[in-house]
Amino acid sequence: EACQGDGIIKVEMHFLPDIYVPCDHCKGQRYNRETLEVKYKGKNIHQVLEMSIEEAREFFDAVPALARKLQTLIDVGLSYIRLGQSATTLSGGEAQRVKLARELSKRGTRQTLYILDEPTTGLHFADIQQLLAVLHQLRDQGNTIVVIEHNLDVIKTADWIVDLGPEGG
């Protein structure tokens, strides 16, 4: 295909920033017609990848291994991202939480050191509480978590605080 499965084509603008336009061949769906004809529970791969994590969790409820991994993404506050969303469009905090979800979905993670750099950046208060619950779960399983953070809600739940002072960080 013209877009190599990306669904978009880069248009070089020379002296201006490049722009991306939907692929004319696949209409932005990333797959050829034959692939899009294959359906699971009435949906093709493009429709599945456009689902939010929360929608996908319900859709794949009958597949326990997949449902468990999707639930972990929900637990770390990522229910709103699309299943097929490009990793390059995630914020730094979202990318950290994807990595955290990957670790949480592993069975029997114990005695692991997790280092998080401002994981609450851009999060709503409710999402911060959700993230804290996950971090406490990790701690309760015997892991160590080091968090570099300015958010007081996170700081007040810490077992130990290292304050670098007004000029630190």
Secondary structure, DSSP 8 states (H G I E B T S, - for coil): -TTTTSSEEEE--TTS--EEEE-TTTTTSSS-HHHHT--BTTB-HHHHHTSBHHHHHHHTTT-HHHHHHHHHHHHTT-TTSBTT--GGGS-HHHHHHHHHHHHHHSTT--S-EEEEESTTTT--HHHHHHHHHHHHHHHHTT-EEEEE---HHHHTT-SS-----TT--
